[in-house]
Amino acid sequence: MAAILIVDDEPDIVTLLRFVLTQDGHLIFDASNGQVALERLGIEPVASTPLPDLIILDIMMPVMDGYQLNMRLQTESRAKNIPILVLTAKGQKMRDLFEMAPNVAAYVQKPFDPKMLRELITGILASCGEKKNV
């Protein structure tokens, strides 16, 4: 199905997301903070790494938070259009910070319903697939 990068410093969240999304056949990668995500994406250091179809991004993380990571992704021509699903405990405050980010497809507040999240991800991936075919 799709390659998905989960960027979250909470191992229980990563484990739950991996379990739910691999049941749908998705290939899951993870990173514990924004800096590790840049490495996985082949941005820092530069590498010819395949990009994911979707990034699930937590906000509050050590080293580099989700907001800083997304700002950095926006400067990368090969990564700036990867859709982002923001997954956060911070709610409206973080939604406001990401308001102008063109690649943010959805916001989900923790705790979340895994079934709802699965349906949302399916919709985002379908929408992105349609845009690629236009």
Secondary structure, DSSP 8 states (H G I E B T S, - for coil): --EEEEE-S-HHHHHHHHHHHHTTT-EEEEESSHHHHHHHTTTTTT------SEEEEESS-SSS-HHHHHHHHTT-TTTTTS-EEEEESSTHHHHHHHTT-TTEEEEEESS--HHHHHHHHHHHHHHHHHHHH-
